[in-house]
Amino acid sequence: MRAVYAESTDPDDPLAGLVVGERPEPEVPEGWVRVAVKATALNHHDLWSLKGVGLGKDKLPMILGCDAAGLDEEGNEVVVHSVIASPGFSGDETTDPKRSLLSEKHQGTFADTVVVPAGNVVAKPAGLSMEEAACLPTAWLTAYRMLFVRGGVRPGETVLVQGAGGGVATALITLARAAGVRVLATSRSEDKKARALQLGAHAVFDVNERLPEKVDAVMETVGRATWDHSIRALRPGGRIVIAGHTSGPRPEDAQLTRIFFLQLSVIGSTMGTRSELGDLMRLLESTGTRPLIDRTLPLDRARDGFAAMESGDLVGKVVFTL
């Protein structure tokens, strides 16, 4: 079958190990199901995998990809939930210490076929296209959980989204605006700031620019480069929700004094549950909100999508179609 996979990993030249070619059809373990992939979306996770982050050499070759929308064995339109819990685990799968994402231990979604546990298949709403639905299981689910589950953001509050442009950041802006939240966003790029306004941000600023108002919550995926700004942007009692650190994990100053004196909450968030994926899709259907897709490419041109992500030349999601 056609597939896009990591043949090797290299932190300095990640695309060197990327292969677009053929892989064997997957076996289907008991309790798992086969999904014919129709659309799949690129995430930073895929680029990090090619750098060797979370993907050991003993797992190579590994088909990349976490997101997929397609058809189950009965021909039903479905979306794949990419968090794979360990056997026998019950409850919130994001709290399973032995959980993994597709393409870490199990072959991923950049292929004609993906095999997943039966419980990881969710019915796709008719109102979402395959391409739109494929954007949701990683970046958009991460954003949904950051805002409404871990962050507890409510209509009328003000949220700062750091680093507008990436898949999670564009999802944060779009979902927050749809839920009646006041949205501020930052970026170094004038083009990305303009796009953030189009997506629904009420105001945009340069990275680390002083804001005219304090915010109730900050959505942080940048890390080192924006941490000081994020902490200083919060009102007393505010909260910062962290789901990544693309600029590095270690801020020069953690701002501990400000955190305890202003009673700020620092909250970690990762991915989301199968039920939250269903909630997200219902929210999109009921509000008419849709994911921003930067470009759609056939799977055979996956390398072009990876190169665009590596260069930062994206606003929204890259979708591969099959």
C-alpha positions as protocol buffer text, in pm:
chain_id: "A"
residue {
  index: 1
  type: MET
  ca { x: 0 y: 0 z: 0 }
}
residue {
  index: 2
  type: ARG
  ca { x: 105 y: 363 z: -45 }
}
residue {
  index: 3
  type: ALA
  ca { x: 260 y: 518 z: 263 }
}
residue {
  index: 4
  type: VAL
  ca { x: 475 y: 803 z: 392 }
}
residue {
  index: 5
  type: TYR
  ca { x: 719 y: 676 z: 650 }
}
residue {
  index: 6
  type: ALA
  ca { x: 1035 y: 743 z: 846 }
}
residue {
  index: 7
  type: GLU
  ca { x: 1317 y: 521 z: 728 }
}
residue {
  index: 8
  type: SER
  ca { x: 1570 y: 696 z: 954 }
}
residue {
  index: 9
  type: THR
  ca { x: 1580 y: 992 z: 1192 }
}
residue {
  index: 10
  type: ASP
  ca { x: 1813 y: 1292 z: 1201 }
}
residue {
  index: 11
  type: PRO
  ca { x: 1773 y: 1593 z: 1435 }
}
residue {
  index: 12
  type: ASP
  ca { x: 1963 y: 1819 z: 1195 }
}
residue {
  index: 13
  type: ASP
  ca { x: 1816 y: 1701 z: 863 }
}
residue {
  index: 14
  type: PRO
  ca { x: 1478 y: 1542 z: 941 }
}
residue {
  index: 15
  type: LEU
  ca { x: 1355 y: 1521 z: 582 }
}
residue {
  index: 16
  type: ALA
  ca { x: 1651 y: 1302 z: 489 }
}
residue {
  index: 17
  type: GLY
  ca { x: 1474 y: 1003 z: 643 }
}
residue {
  index: 18
  type: LEU
  ca { x: 1133 y: 1070 z: 488 }
}
residue {
  index: 19
  type: VAL
  ca { x: 1020 y: 815 z: 227 }
}
residue {
  index: 20
  type: VAL
  ca { x: 711 y: 818 z: 5 }
}
residue {
  index: 21
  type: GLY
  ca { x: 672 y: 462 z: -115 }
}
residue {
  index: 22
  type: GLU
  ca { x: 520 y: 122 z: -47 }
}
residue {
  index: 23
  type: ARG
  ca { x: 465 y: -62 z: 282 }
}
residue {
  index: 24
  type: PRO
  ca { x: 299 y: -396 z: 357 }
}
residue {
  index: 25
  type: GLU
  ca { x: -73 y: -405 z: 434 }
}
residue {
  index: 26
  type: PRO
  ca { x: -116 y: -403 z: 814 }
}
residue {
  index: 27
  type: GLU
  ca { x: -232 y: -701 z: 1014 }
}
residue {
  index: 28
  type: VAL
  ca { x: -546 y: -652 z: 1225 }
}
residue {
  index: 29
  type: PRO
  ca { x: -508 y: -767 z: 1588 }
}
residue {
  index: 30
  type: GLU
  ca { x: -812 y: -889 z: 1780 }
}
residue {
  index: 31
  type: GLY
  ca { x: -1024 y: -594 z: 1891 }
}
residue {
  index: 32
  type: TRP
  ca { x: -876 y: -365 z: 1628 }
}
residue {
  index: 33
  type: VAL
  ca { x: -1033 y: -247 z: 1300 }
}
residue {
  index: 34
  type: ARG
  ca { x: -914 y: -140 z: 958 }
}
residue {
  index: 35
  type: VAL
  ca { x: -989 y: 213 z: 828 }
}
residue {
  index: 36
  type: ALA
  ca { x: -945 y: 310 z: 463 }
}
residue {
  index: 37
  type: VAL
  ca { x: -788 y: 656 z: 485 }
}
residue {
  index: 38
  type: LYS
  ca { x: -937 y: 927 z: 264 }
}
residue {
  index: 39
  type: ALA
  ca { x: -772 y: 1233 z: 420 }
}
residue {
  index: 40
  type: THR
  ca { x: -499 y: 1284 z: 678 }
}
residue {
  index: 41
  type: ALA
  ca { x: -334 y: 1593 z: 825 }
}
residue {
  index: 42
  type: LEU
  ca { x: 24 y: 1689 z: 903 }
}
residue {
  index: 43
  type: ASN
  ca { x: 132 y: 1785 z: 1256 }
}
residue {
  index: 44
  type: HIS
  ca { x: 456 y: 1905 z: 1413 }
}
residue {
  index: 45
  type: HIS
  ca { x: 460 y: 1565 z: 1582 }
}
residue {
  index: 46
  type: ASP
  ca { x: 544 y: 1413 z: 1242 }
}
residue {
  index: 47
  type: LEU
  ca { x: 838 y: 1646 z: 1192 }
}
residue {
  index: 48
  type: TRP
  ca { x: 965 y: 1579 z: 1545 }
}
residue {
  index: 49
  type: SER
  ca { x: 939 y: 1205 z: 1479 }
}
residue {
  index: 50
  type: LEU
  ca { x: 1176 y: 1248 z: 1184 }
}
residue {
  index: 51
  type: LYS
  ca { x: 1413 y: 1423 z: 1424 }
}
residue {
  index: 52
  type: GLY
  ca { x: 1400 y: 1119 z: 1652 }
}
residue {
  index: 53
  type: VAL
  ca { x: 1185 y: 1278 z: 1925 }
}
residue {
  index: 54
  type: GLY
  ca { x: 963 y: 1004 z: 2068 }
}
residue {
  index: 55
  type: LEU
  ca { x: 1051 y: 764 z: 1788 }
}
residue {
  index: 56
  type: GLY
  ca { x: 1328 y: 520 z: 1863 }
}
residue {
  index: 57
  type: LYS
  ca { x: 1539 y: 362 z: 1593 }
}
residue {
  index: 58
  type: ASP
  ca { x: 1406 y: 22 z: 1702 }
}
residue {
  index: 59
  type: LYS
  ca { x: 1060 y: 127 z: 1576 }
}
residue {
  index: 60
  type: LEU
  ca { x: 1177 y: 210 z: 1222 }
}
residue {
  index: 61
  type: PRO
  ca { x: 1050 y: 202 z: 956 }
}
residue {
  index: 62
  type: MET
  ca { x: 744 y: 382 z: 1094 }
}
residue {
  index: 63
  type: ILE
  ca { x: 450 y: 512 z: 894 }
}
residue {
  index: 64
  type: LEU
  ca { x: 396 y: 870 z: 1011 }
}
residue {
  index: 65
  type: GLY
  ca { x: 71 y: 1051 z: 1078 }
}
residue {
  index: 66
  type: CYS
  ca { x: -171 y: 1081 z: 1371 }
}
residue {
  index: 67
  type: ASP
  ca { x: -486 y: 1216 z: 1203 }
}
residue {
  index: 68
  type: ALA
  ca { x: -724 y: 1041 z: 966 }
}
residue {
  index: 69
  type: ALA
  ca { x: -1075 y: 1047 z: 830 }
}
residue {
  index: 70
  type: GLY
  ca { x: -1198 y: 764 z: 614 }
}
residue {
  index: 71
  type: LEU
  ca { x: -1423 y: 460 z: 585 }
}
residue {
  index: 72
  type: ASP
  ca { x: -1452 y: 171 z: 827 }
}
residue {
  index: 73
  type: GLU
  ca { x: -1496 y: -190 z: 715 }
}
residue {
  index: 74
  type: GLU
  ca { x: -1874 y: -137 z: 676 }
}
residue {
  index: 75
  type: GLY
  ca { x: -1828 y: 174 z: 464 }
}
residue {
  index: 76
  type: ASN
  ca { x: -1923 y: 422 z: 739 }
}
residue {
  index: 77
  type: GLU
  ca { x: -1752 y: 762 z: 742 }
}
residue {
  index: 78
  type: VAL
  ca { x: -1533 y: 782 z: 1052 }
}
residue {
  index: 79
  type: VAL
  ca { x: -1262 y: 983 z: 1224 }
}
residue {
  index: 80
  type: VAL
  ca { x: -970 y: 815 z: 1399 }
}
residue {
  index: 81
  type: HIS
  ca { x: -886 y: 909 z: 1758 }
}
residue {
  index: 82
  type: SER
  ca { x: -508 y: 889 z: 1770 }
}
residue {
  index: 83
  type: VAL
  ca { x: -442 y: 836 z: 2144 }
}
residue {
  index: 84
  type: ILE
  ca { x: -380 y: 463 z: 2196 }
}
residue {
  index: 85
  type: ALA
  ca { x: -433 y: 356 z: 2557 }
}
residue {
  index: 86
  type: SER
  ca { x: -250 y: 56 z: 2700 }
}
residue {
  index: 87
  type: PRO
  ca { x: -440 y: -276 z: 2708 }
}
residue {
  index: 88
  type: GLY
  ca { x: -693 y: -289 z: 2991 }
}
residue {
  index: 89
  type: PHE
  ca { x: -673 y: 83 z: 3075 }
}
residue {
  index: 90
  type: SER
  ca { x: -1005 y: 258 z: 3143 }
}
residue {
  index: 91
  type: GLY
  ca { x: -1087 y: 622 z: 3205 }
}
residue {
  index: 92
  type: ASP
  ca { x: -931 y: 937 z: 3060 }
}
residue {
  index: 93
  type: GLU
  ca { x: -680 y: 795 z: 2814 }
}
residue {
  index: 94
  type: THR
  ca { x: -466 y: 1108 z: 2831 }
}
residue {
  index: 95
  type: THR
  ca { x: -377 y: 1012 z: 3190 }
}
residue {
  index: 96
  type: ASP
  ca { x: -259 y: 662 z: 3097 }
}
residue {
  index: 97
  type: PRO
  ca { x: 118 y: 668 z: 3165 }
}
residue {
  index: 98
  type: LYS
  ca { x: 169 y: 402 z: 2897 }
}
residue {
  index: 99
  type: ARG
  ca { x: -41 y: 572 z: 2629 }
}
residue {
  index: 100
  type: SER
  ca { x: 101 y: 654 z: 2288 }
}
residue {
  index: 101
  type: LEU
  ca { x: 3 y: 834 z: 1972 }
}
residue {
  index: 102
  type: LEU
  ca { x: -29 y: 664 z: 1639 }
}
residue {
  index: 103
  type: SER
  ca { x: 314 y: 663 z: 1467 }
}
residue {
  index: 104
  type: GLU
  ca { x: 501 y: 617 z: 1797 }
}
residue {
  index: 105
  type: LYS
  ca { x: 447 y: 247 z: 1875 }
}
residue {
  index: 106
  type: HIS
  ca { x: 182 y: 168 z: 1615 }
}
residue {
  index: 107
  type: GLN
  ca { x: 194 y: 249 z: 1243 }
}
residue {
  index: 108
  type: GLY
  ca { x: 41 y: 585 z: 1156 }
}
residue {
  index: 109
  type: THR
  ca { x: -217 y: 731 z: 921 }
}
residue {
  index: 110
  type: PHE
  ca { x: -14 y: 846 z: 619 }
}
residue {
  index: 111
  type: ALA
  ca { x: -115 y: 537 z: 424 }
}
residue {
  index: 112
  type: ASP
  ca { x: -400 y: 382 z: 230 }
}
residue {
  index: 113
  type: THR
  ca { x: -497 y: 187 z: 542 }
}
residue {
  index: 114
  type: VAL
  ca { x: -455 y: 234 z: 918 }
}
residue {
  index: 115
  type: VAL
  ca { x: -539 y: -17 z: 1190 }
}
residue {
  index: 116
  type: VAL
  ca { x: -662 y: 106 z: 1531 }
}
residue {
  index: 117
  type: PRO
  ca { x: -849 y: -25 z: 1836 }
}
residue {
  index: 118
  type: ALA
  ca { x: -1223 y: -43 z: 1767 }
}
residue {
  index: 119
  type: GLY
  ca { x: -1284 y: 215 z: 2042 }
}
residue {
  index: 120
  type: ASN
  ca { x: -1068 y: 469 z: 1858 }
}
residue {
  index: 121
  type: VAL
  ca { x: -1312 y: 503 z: 1569 }
}
residue {
  index: 122
  type: VAL
  ca { x: -1564 y: 789 z: 1595 }
}
residue {
  index: 123
  type: ALA
  ca { x: -1853 y: 856 z: 1356 }
}
residue {
  index: 124
  type: LYS
  ca { x: -1785 y: 1155 z: 1129 }
}
residue {
  index: 125
  type: PRO
  ca { x: -2064 y: 1415 z: 1117 }
}
residue {
  index: 126
  type: ALA
  ca { x: -2214 y: 1446 z: 771 }
}
residue {
  index: 127
  type: GLY
  ca { x: -2160 y: 1822 z: 776 }
}
residue {
  index: 128
  type: LEU
  ca { x: -1780 y: 1789 z: 784 }
}
residue {
  index: 129
  type: SER
  ca { x: -1580 y: 1699 z: 476 }
}
residue {
  index: 130
  type: MET
  ca { x: -1314 y: 1430 z: 497 }
}
residue {
  index: 131
  type: GLU
  ca { x: -1046 y: 1700 z: 468 }
}
residue {
  index: 132
  type: GLU
  ca { x: -1198 y: 1906 z: 750 }
}
residue {
  index: 133
  type: ALA
  ca { x: -1248 y: 1607 z: 977 }
}
residue {
  index: 134
  type: ALA
  ca { x: -888 y: 1494 z: 923 }
}
residue {
  index: 135
  type: CYS
  ca { x: -764 y: 1817 z: 1084 }
}
residue {
  index: 136
  type: LEU
  ca { x: -933 y: 1749 z: 1417 }
}
residue {
  index: 137
  type: PRO
  ca { x: -784 y: 1454 z: 1611 }
}
residue {
  index: 138
  type: THR
  ca { x: -452 y: 1614 z: 1708 }
}
residue {
  index: 139
  type: ALA
  ca { x: -422 y: 1994 z: 1673 }
}
residue {
  index: 140
  type: TRP
  ca { x: -790 y: 2082 z: 1706 }
}
residue {
  index: 141
  type: LEU
  ca { x: -855 y: 1833 z: 1983 }
}
residue {
  index: 142
  type: THR
  ca { x: -550 y: 1969 z: 2167 }
}
residue {
  index: 143
  type: ALA
  ca { x: -690 y: 2322 z: 2133 }
}
residue {
  index: 144
  type: TYR
  ca { x: -1038 y: 2218 z: 2247 }
}
residue {
  index: 145
  type: ARG
  ca { x: -902 y: 2052 z: 2562 }
}
residue {
  index: 146
  type: MET
  ca { x: -671 y: 2346 z: 2636 }
}
residue {
  index: 147
  type: LEU
  ca { x: -952 y: 2597 z: 2620 }
}
residue {
  index: 148
  type: PHE
  ca { x: -1259 y: 2429 z: 2759 }
}
residue {
  index: 149
  type: VAL
  ca { x: -1145 y: 2129 z: 2963 }
}
residue {
  index: 150
  type: ARG
  ca { x: -812 y: 2217 z: 3124 }
}
residue {
  index: 151
  type: GLY
  ca { x: -839 y: 2596 z: 3090 }
}
residue {
  index: 152
  type: GLY
  ca { x: -1205 y: 2623 z: 3189 }
}
residue {
  index: 153
  type: VAL
  ca { x: -1246 y: 2921 z: 2955 }
}
residue {
  index: 154
  type: ARG
  ca { x: -1597 y: 3064 z: 2949 }
}
residue {
  index: 155
  type: PRO
  ca { x: -1782 y: 3313 z: 2722 }
}
residue {
  index: 156
  type: GLY
  ca { x: -1690 y: 3672 z: 2798 }
}
residue {
  index: 157
  type: GLU
  ca { x: -1339 y: 3595 z: 2922 }
}
residue {
  index: 158
  type: THR
  ca { x: -1025 y: 3719 z: 2745 }
}
residue {
  index: 159
  type: VAL
  ca { x: -763 y: 3477 z: 2618 }
}
residue {
  index: 160
  type: LEU
  ca { x: -416 y: 3535 z: 2474 }
}
residue {
  index: 161
  type: VAL
  ca { x: -297 y: 3290 z: 2206 }
}
residue {
  index: 162
  type: GLN
  ca { x: 79 y: 3293 z: 2163 }
}
residue {
  index: 163
  type: GLY
  ca { x: 234 y: 3232 z: 1821 }
}
residue {
  index: 164
  type: ALA
  ca { x: -61 y: 3259 z: 1582 }
}
residue {
  index: 165
  type: GLY
  ca { x: -5 y: 3059 z: 1265 }
}
residue {
  index: 166
  type: GLY
  ca { x: 41 y: 2694 z: 1358 }
}
residue {
  index: 167
  type: GLY
  ca { x: -233 y: 2435 z: 1357 }
}
residue {
  index: 168
  type: VAL
  ca { x: -301 y: 2446 z: 1731 }
}
residue {
  index: 169
  type: ALA
  ca { x: -288 y: 2827 z: 1746 }
}
residue {
  index: 170
  type: THR
  ca { x: -531 y: 2875 z: 1457 }
}
residue {
  index: 171
  type: ALA
  ca { x: -763 y: 2621 z: 1617 }
}
residue {
  index: 172
  type: LEU
  ca { x: -743 y: 2806 z: 1950 }
}
residue {
  index: 173
  type: ILE
  ca { x: -837 y: 3137 z: 1788 }
}
residue {
  index: 174
  type: THR
  ca { x: -1123 y: 2988 z: 1587 }
}
residue {
  index: 175
  type: LEU
  ca { x: -1272 y: 2783 z: 1872 }
}
residue {
  index: 176
  type: ALA
  ca { x: -1241 y: 3060 z: 2129 }
}
residue {
  index: 177
  type: ARG
  ca { x: -1414 y: 3311 z: 1903 }
}
residue {
  index: 178
  type: ALA
  ca { x: -1691 y: 3061 z: 1825 }
}
residue {
  index: 179
  type: ALA
  ca { x: -1749 y: 3018 z: 2200 }
}
residue {
  index: 180
  type: GLY
  ca { x: -1791 y: 3391 z: 2268 }
}
residue {
  index: 181
  type: VAL
  ca { x: -1442 y: 3449 z: 2409 }
}
residue {
  index: 182
  type: ARG
  ca { x: -1242 y: 3770 z: 2353 }
}
residue {
  index: 183
  type: VAL
  ca { x: -924 y: 3665 z: 2170 }
}
residue {
  index: 184
  type: LEU
  ca { x: -584 y: 3836 z: 2156 }
}
residue {
  index: 185
  type: ALA
  ca { x: -301 y: 3681 z: 1954 }
}
residue {
  index: 186
  type: THR
  ca { x: 70 y: 3735 z: 1888 }
}
residue {
  index: 187
  type: SER
  ca { x: 300 y: 3668 z: 1595 }
}
residue {
  index: 188
  type: ARG
  ca { x: 626 y: 3792 z: 1446 }
}
residue {
  index: 189
  type: SER
  ca { x: 474 y: 3775 z: 1097 }
}
residue {
  index: 190
  type: GLU
  ca { x: 252 y: 4051 z: 959 }
}
residue {
  index: 191
  type: ASP
  ca { x: 85 y: 3798 z: 729 }
}
residue {
  index: 192
  type: LYS
  ca { x: 5 y: 3567 z: 1020 }
}
residue {
  index: 193
  type: LYS
  ca { x: -126 y: 3856 z: 1228 }
}
residue {
  index: 194
  type: ALA
  ca { x: -357 y: 3952 z: 942 }
}
residue {
  index: 195
  type: ARG
  ca { x: -475 y: 3592 z: 911 }
}
residue {
  index: 196
  type: ALA
  ca { x: -536 y: 3575 z: 1287 }
}
residue {
  index: 197
  type: LEU
  ca { x: -770 y: 3873 z: 1255 }
}
residue {
  index: 198
  type: GLN
  ca { x: -951 y: 3701 z: 970 }
}
residue {
  index: 199
  type: LEU
  ca { x: -990 y: 3391 z: 1187 }
}
residue {
  index: 200
  type: GLY
  ca { x: -1158 y: 3592 z: 1459 }
}
residue {
  index: 201
  type: ALA
  ca { x: -891 y: 3742 z: 1686 }
}
residue {
  index: 202
  type: HIS
  ca { x: -1011 y: 4074 z: 1826 }
}
residue {
  index: 203
  type: ALA
  ca { x: -658 y: 4221 z: 1834 }
}
residue {
  index: 204
  type: VAL
  ca { x: -306 y: 4110 z: 1738 }
}
residue {
  index: 205
  type: PHE
  ca { x: 35 y: 4210 z: 1868 }
}
residue {
  index: 206
  type: ASP
  ca { x: 402 y: 4147 z: 1809 }
}
residue {
  index: 207
  type: VAL
  ca { x: 553 y: 3866 z: 2013 }
}
residue {
  index: 208
  type: ASN
  ca { x: 639 y: 4002 z: 2363 }
}
residue {
  index: 209
  type: GLU
  ca { x: 467 y: 4336 z: 2293 }
}
residue {
  index: 210
  type: ARG
  ca { x: 306 y: 4491 z: 2603 }
}
residue {
  index: 211
  type: LEU
  ca { x: -68 y: 4432 z: 2594 }
}
residue {
  index: 212
  type: PRO
  ca { x: -322 y: 4707 z: 2668 }
}
residue {
  index: 213
  type: GLU
  ca { x: -512 y: 4478 z: 2906 }
}
residue {
  index: 214
  type: LYS
  ca { x: -457 y: 4177 z: 3131 }
}
residue {
  index: 215
  type: VAL
  ca { x: -609 y: 3847 z: 3022 }
}
residue {
  index: 216
  type: ASP
  ca { x: -791 y: 3568 z: 3205 }
}
residue {
  index: 217
  type: ALA
  ca { x: -595 y: 3289 z: 3040 }
}
residue {
  index: 218
  type: VAL
  ca { x: -297 y: 3234 z: 2810 }
}
residue {
  index: 219
  type: MET
  ca { x: -274 y: 2944 z: 2567 }
}
residue {
  index: 220
  type: GLU
  ca { x: 97 y: 2863 z: 2548 }
}
residue {
  index: 221
  type: THR
  ca { x: 259 y: 2631 z: 2291 }
}
residue {
  index: 222
  type: VAL
  ca { x: 575 y: 2833 z: 2217 }
}
residue {
  index: 223
  type: GLY
  ca { x: 761 y: 2799 z: 2547 }
}
residue {
  index: 224
  type: ARG
  ca { x: 1092 y: 2969 z: 2614 }
}
residue {
  index: 225
  type: ALA
  ca { x: 1049 y: 3259 z: 2369 }
}
residue {
  index: 226
  type: THR
  ca { x: 712 y: 3373 z: 2509 }
}
residue {
  index: 227
  type: TRP
  ca { x: 700 y: 3243 z: 2868 }
}
residue {
  index: 228
  type: ASP
  ca { x: 789 y: 3574 z: 3037 }
}
residue {
  index: 229
  type: HIS
  ca { x: 533 y: 3758 z: 2826 }
}
residue {
  index: 230
  type: SER
  ca { x: 266 y: 3497 z: 2900 }
}
residue {
  index: 231
  type: ILE
  ca { x: 310 y: 3524 z: 3276 }
}
residue {
  index: 232
  type: ARG
  ca { x: 313 y: 3906 z: 3269 }
}
residue {
  index: 233
  type: ALA
  ca { x: -2 y: 3915 z: 3053 }
}
residue {
  index: 234
  type: LEU
  ca { x: -218 y: 3742 z: 3316 }
}
residue {
  index: 235
  type: ARG
  ca { x: -451 y: 3915 z: 3559 }
}
residue {
  index: 236
  type: PRO
  ca { x: -431 y: 3813 z: 3926 }
}
residue {
  index: 237
  type: GLY
  ca { x: -577 y: 3463 z: 3957 }
}
residue {
  index: 238
  type: GLY
  ca { x: -532 y: 3397 z: 3585 }
}
residue {
  index: 239
  type: ARG
  ca { x: -417 y: 3071 z: 3434 }
}
residue {
  index: 240
  type: ILE
  ca { x: -169 y: 2963 z: 3171 }
}
residue {
  index: 241
  type: VAL
  ca { x: -233 y: 2639 z: 2983 }
}
residue {
  index: 242
  type: ILE
  ca { x: 73 y: 2471 z: 2832 }
}
residue {
  index: 243
  type: ALA
  ca { x: 54 y: 2210 z: 2557 }
}
residue {
  index: 244
  type: GLY
  ca { x: 398 y: 2246 z: 2397 }
}
residue {
  index: 245
  type: HIS
  ca { x: 720 y: 2441 z: 2372 }
}
residue {
  index: 246
  type: THR
  ca { x: 827 y: 2480 z: 2010 }
}
residue {
  index: 247
  type: SER
  ca { x: 1097 y: 2734 z: 2103 }
}
residue {
  index: 248
  type: GLY
  ca { x: 1239 y: 2527 z: 2388 }
}
residue {
  index: 249
  type: PRO
  ca { x: 1131 y: 2400 z: 2731 }
}
residue {
  index: 250
  type: ARG
  ca { x: 1346 y: 2610 z: 2965 }
}
residue {
  index: 251
  type: PRO
  ca { x: 1261 y: 2979 z: 3014 }
}
residue {
  index: 252
  type: GLU
  ca { x: 1541 y: 3201 z: 3140 }
}
residue {
  index: 253
  type: ASP
  ca { x: 1321 y: 3311 z: 3431 }
}
residue {
  index: 254
  type: ALA
  ca { x: 1025 y: 3099 z: 3542 }
}
residue {
  index: 255
  type: GLN
  ca { x: 869 y: 3406 z: 3711 }
}
residue {
  index: 256
  type: LEU
  ca { x: 798 y: 3206 z: 4028 }
}
residue {
  index: 257
  type: THR
  ca { x: 752 y: 3516 z: 4242 }
}
residue {
  index: 258
  type: ARG
  ca { x: 485 y: 3655 z: 4011 }
}
residue {
  index: 259
  type: ILE
  ca { x: 316 y: 3313 z: 3991 }
}
residue {
  index: 260
  type: PHE
  ca { x: 273 y: 3272 z: 4367 }
}
residue {
  index: 261
  type: PHE
  ca { x: 211 y: 3639 z: 4452 }
}
residue {
  index: 262
  type: LEU
  ca { x: -62 y: 3678 z: 4189 }
}
residue {
  index: 263
  type: GLN
  ca { x: -191 y: 3325 z: 4255 }
}
residue {
  index: 264
  type: LEU
  ca { x: -158 y: 3223 z: 3892 }
}
residue {
  index: 265
  type: SER
  ca { x: -240 y: 2870 z: 3782 }
}
residue {
  index: 266
  type: VAL
  ca { x: 1 y: 2682 z: 3554 }
}
residue {
  index: 267
  type: ILE
  ca { x: -186 y: 2397 z: 3386 }
}
residue {
  index: 268
  type: GLY
  ca { x: -51 y: 2123 z: 3163 }
}
residue {
  index: 269
  type: SER
  ca { x: -265 y: 1985 z: 2882 }
}
residue {
  index: 270
  type: THR
  ca { x: -208 y: 1711 z: 2628 }
}
residue {
  index: 271
  type: MET
  ca { x: -425 y: 1589 z: 2341 }
}
residue {
  index: 272
  type: GLY
  ca { x: -781 y: 1491 z: 2441 }
}
residue {
  index: 273
  type: THR
  ca { x: -1018 y: 1201 z: 2491 }
}
residue {
  index: 274
  type: ARG
  ca { x: -1238 y: 1016 z: 2246 }
}
residue {
  index: 275
  type: SER
  ca { x: -1548 y: 1174 z: 2402 }
}
residue {
  index: 276
  type: GLU
  ca { x: -1391 y: 1521 z: 2373 }
}
residue {
  index: 277
  type: LEU
  ca { x: -1328 y: 1455 z: 2004 }
}
residue {
  index: 278
  type: GLY
  ca { x: -1700 y: 1388 z: 1970 }
}
residue {
  index: 279
  type: ASP
  ca { x: -1779 y: 1709 z: 2161 }
}
residue {
  index: 280
  type: LEU
  ca { x: -1545 y: 1905 z: 1933 }
}
residue {
  index: 281
  type: MET
  ca { x: -1713 y: 1775 z: 1619 }
}
residue {
  index: 282
  type: ARG
  ca { x: -2057 y: 1858 z: 1758 }
}
residue {
  index: 283
  type: LEU
  ca { x: -1938 y: 2211 z: 1838 }
}
residue {
  index: 284
  type: LEU
  ca { x: -1818 y: 2259 z: 1482 }
}
residue {
  index: 285
  type: GLU
  ca { x: -2142 y: 2124 z: 1337 }
}
residue {
  index: 286
  type: SER
  ca { x: -2363 y: 2341 z: 1557 }
}
residue {
  index: 287
  type: THR
  ca { x: -2167 y: 2665 z: 1504 }
}
residue {
  index: 288
  type: GLY
  ca { x: -2067 y: 2618 z: 1139 }
}
residue {
  index: 289
  type: THR
  ca { x: -1703 y: 2667 z: 1241 }
}
residue {
  index: 290
  type: ARG
  ca { x: -1451 y: 2486 z: 1022 }
}
residue {
  index: 291
  type: PRO
  ca { x: -1076 y: 2419 z: 1040 }
}
residue {
  index: 292
  type: LEU
  ca { x: -845 y: 2647 z: 846 }
}
residue {
  index: 293
  type: ILE
  ca { x: -663 y: 2445 z: 580 }
}
residue {
  index: 294
  type: ASP
  ca { x: -346 y: 2605 z: 447 }
}
residue {
  index: 295
  type: ARG
  ca { x: -309 y: 2360 z: 158 }
}
residue {
  index: 296
  type: THR
  ca { x: -434 y: 2023 z: 35 }
}
residue {
  index: 297
  type: LEU
  ca { x: -189 y: 1789 z: -135 }
}
residue {
  index: 298
  type: PRO
  ca { x: -206 y: 1434 z: -267 }
}
residue {
  index: 299
  type: LEU
  ca { x: -19 y: 1190 z: -44 }
}
residue {
  index: 300
  type: ASP
  ca { x: 245 y: 1150 z: -316 }
}
residue {
  index: 301
  type: ARG
  ca { x: 347 y: 1513 z: -254 }
}
residue {
  index: 302
  type: ALA
  ca { x: 384 y: 1475 z: 122 }
}
residue {
  index: 303
  type: ARG
  ca { x: 744 y: 1596 z: 111 }
}
residue {
  index: 304
  type: ASP
  ca { x: 622 y: 1939 z: -5 }
}
residue {
  index: 305
  type: GLY
  ca { x: 398 y: 1962 z: 300 }
}
residue {
  index: 306
  type: PHE
  ca { x: 677 y: 1861 z: 537 }
}
residue {
  index: 307
  type: ALA
  ca { x: 909 y: 2119 z: 381 }
}
residue {
  index: 308
  type: ALA
  ca { x: 649 y: 2394 z: 426 }
}
residue {
  index: 309
  type: MET
  ca { x: 606 y: 2301 z: 791 }
}
residue {
  index: 310
  type: GLU
  ca { x: 980 y: 2290 z: 851 }
}
residue {
  index: 311
  type: SER
  ca { x: 1018 y: 2640 z: 703 }
}
residue {
  index: 312
  type: GLY
  ca { x: 724 y: 2779 z: 901 }
}
residue {
  index: 313
  type: ASP
  ca { x: 546 y: 2876 z: 580 }
}
residue {
  index: 314
  type: LEU
  ca { x: 199 y: 2777 z: 704 }
}
residue {
  index: 315
  type: VAL
  ca { x: -116 y: 2925 z: 848 }
}
residue {
  index: 316
  type: GLY
  ca { x: -346 y: 2637 z: 934 }
}
residue {
  index: 317
  type: LYS
  ca { x: -330 y: 2271 z: 844 }
}
residue {
  index: 318
  type: VAL
  ca { x: -167 y: 2072 z: 566 }
}
residue {
  index: 319
  type: VAL
  ca { x: -399 y: 1797 z: 450 }
}
residue {
  index: 320
  type: PHE
  ca { x: -299 y: 1496 z: 241 }
}
residue {
  index: 321
  type: THR
  ca { x: -567 y: 1322 z: 35 }
}
residue {
  index: 322
  type: LEU
  ca { x: -583 y: 964 z: -87 }
}
